[in-house]
Amino acid sequence: MRQLLGPLTKAVLREHYDDLARMEDILRDSDLDWTVVRPPRLTEGRLTGIYRIAHWKNLRRGLFISHVDVADYMLRVLEQPETIKPTIGIAY
């Protein structure tokens, strides 16, 4: 099923993925300090403080995460030098 839904989803959302890729290219080419955090589907769930992260890739089987946990992570890493200029996947 995953082999069918993955390509189908990418085909349907191709313009959105292309736009995201262009945005990340612009950031990478800039002199700015930036961090891209890539959550999957955002939920209205509560703050758990428990989530997985991965630098330079999305997380396998990472289907959702609450918007407050994404905000929690972003605030935690605001001053950490190792989070400047990577793309970070986040999910439960």
Sequence and secondary structure as in RCSB ss.txt:
>XXXX:A:sequence
MRQLLGPLTKAVLREHYDDLARMEDILRDSDLDWTVVRPPRLTEGRLTGIYRIAHWKNLRRGLFISHVDVADYML
RVLEQPETIKPTIGIAY
>XXXX:A:secstr
 HHHHHHHHHHHTHHHHHHHHHHHHHHHHSSS   EEE SEEE        EEEETS  TT  EEEHHHHHHHHH
HTTT GGGSS EEEEE 
